[in-house]
Amino acid sequence: MNAPGKYAIVTAAILGFGAARLPYEAALSKELRDRNLFPVRLDIDTRERIGQTFSAVSLGGLRTLVATFLNLRAFTAFTETRWDDVAETFETIVALAPRTRYYWETGSWHQAYNAASYYVNDTKLPPVRRRYEWRNSIAKGRAFLERGIRNNPNDWSLHNNLGFLLTDPNKFTSFRDIDAAFLEAADHYAKAAASPGALDYVNRSRCYALARVAGHEAEALDMARRLYQESRKNHTPTLLCLLFVLESHEDPDGDSIARAERIFGSLETAYEQLSMHWQRTRERFPVHGVAQALGAMEIRLGIPAAESVINQPLPAPVGPDTWFQQ
């Protein structure tokens, strides 16, 4: 057989082998992407943002290294309060490393916490502008974290961080519907609890969020009772107070003294913890039956009326209305 004929046979064999491999490699690539073991392709905007050199390195498989350098760049922008640069840099970072929890959480934190706090204290800007930037920063941090969850739906920490943001007293007043924020927080805490690696406190946080929504008292009470029975680690002051409050809502005519002693272990402990709960007005926890119970306990404990906690002024509200006064 002459040389051209041999080359034709070899070429045909190579092409045939390549064609046979295509379905297998396509299926393998899909499986690797589904398992987050195959990096997503960089889009053109990302390549342009990181520059030619970094793009070449990233395409060479060192995206994590490039993301690390960019994280240092973002930190410099943070120290110089260049918030737009911080946000833009983290957009590039998560495009390079979308499966890295740290970058989603840190990028969100810079916007929802650091930038938001900056605008609370930046008196050089007019109050209306500061309030707008404060709210906008929180919204950006929330949206960034939500994108992180969409990219990593089974990451318990991302769900937990969003739940924390939605129930933060310094943040939830920026949301249009606070009850909706509490319900969304409870949902994300539930998803966090159902994900691998979740810590014990996530279920307690879910109960705390749900208890603050009118109409969900029965569901929150069932959860509080279950947590109380499961472990003494769940006997935190907040959970004990909510258990008392939710039982008082369910049975307002019950013996508040007996209920307090059963839940808290002693009248003195009940009085101390319910007194603190009564004063946590900023956090919007329910207080069903607390004033009545405190009054009854003060009589039993011999506390003078002048020292009564329910006769003391509640802490003044702190929030946007005081932060951004003219």
Order of alpha helices (4+ residues) and beta strands (2+ residues): alpha-alpha-alpha-alpha-alpha-alpha-alpha-alpha-alpha-alpha-alpha-alpha-alpha-alpha-alpha-alpha
